[in-house]
């Protein structure tokens, strides 16, 4: 039985919130498993601090997997639907308050 308050709160969210706030990997992996004939691969968004005059870009990302999604032919699929990968990047940059730069990274099969 799950008793951790933060986990219970997270799991109690509506699906659109759950799968964009901590459980994107579950959605992406389930999509690959349920639609093997679509031959999607997994990609993750790596997050970097935006360079500024005060603080230069760090030599390594601040978060290796900010978001995970399915990918095929330039298109990204997550719980919000199918869109061009560039559009997904723009959405996450906006969602982060333009605090981070993102680069998509292939995940090993």
N, C-alpha and C positions, 0 to 999 in steps of 0.2 A: 504494500500500500504506500502511495506517495504521500508524504507529510510535510515536505519542505514548502514553506509558504510562498516563496518566490516562484518555484516550479509549478505549484498549484495555480497561482495567478496566471502564469504564462500559458499553461495548458488550457485554462478556462476562457481564453480569448476566442473571438470569432476566427474562422479559418483565414480570412484575408489578413488579419493582424498577426495571427500565430505564424503564418508562413512568410511574413515579411519582417518579423521581429524575433528571430532566433531559431526558427525551424525550417528555413528555406532548404536546407540540405535534405530534410525528410521528403519534402515535396519533389525536389529535383530527382532524387534517387528513386522514388516511387514512380515517377513519370518514365524514367528509363526502363524500369522493371515491367511496367504495365504496357509500354509501347515499344518493344524491342525492334519491331519491323521499321520503326522510324529512324533508327540508327543515330539517335542523338548522342552527343558526348556531354561531359560535364565541364563547366568553366566556373571559375571563382573570380570575384573582384578583389584585388589586393588594394589596400588603402594606404596612401602616403600622406603625411602632413603637407599642406601646400607651402611652397617656399615663400618666405617673406623677408623683408629687410631685417627684421628682428631675429628670425630663426630660419636658417637655411634648411633645405630639404634633408631629412635624415638619410644616412647611408643605407638604411633598410626600412621596409614598410612597417607601419605601426600596427597593422592587422593583416595577416596573411589571407584570411577568408572573411571578408566583410559581407559577401553575399554569394550564394551558390545557385546556379541555374543550368538548365539544359540548353544545348547549342547545336545548331545545324545550319549550314549554308548562309551564314551571316545573320541568322535570326536567333533570338534568345527567348526562352520560355520559362516563366516562373508563375507563381500563383496569380499574378495580375494579367497573364495572357501572353500572346505571341507578339513580338515586335522586333524591329531591327536592333542589333546589339548596341549600336550607337545611341539609340533612343533609351535603352535600358541604362546605359552609362549616364546619360543626362538626367534621368529620373533619380538615380542614386546620388549624383552630385548635388542636385537640388535638395533631396531628402536630408543629406548630411549638412545642409546649410552652407555648401561650397567650402566646407572645412577641409576636405580631403581631395586629392587627385586619385583617380582609380585607373588601374590597368587590368584588363582581363587576362587570365592565366588558364591554360589548359590543365585539367586534372588528369592524372594517370588513370587508365581504364581499370 
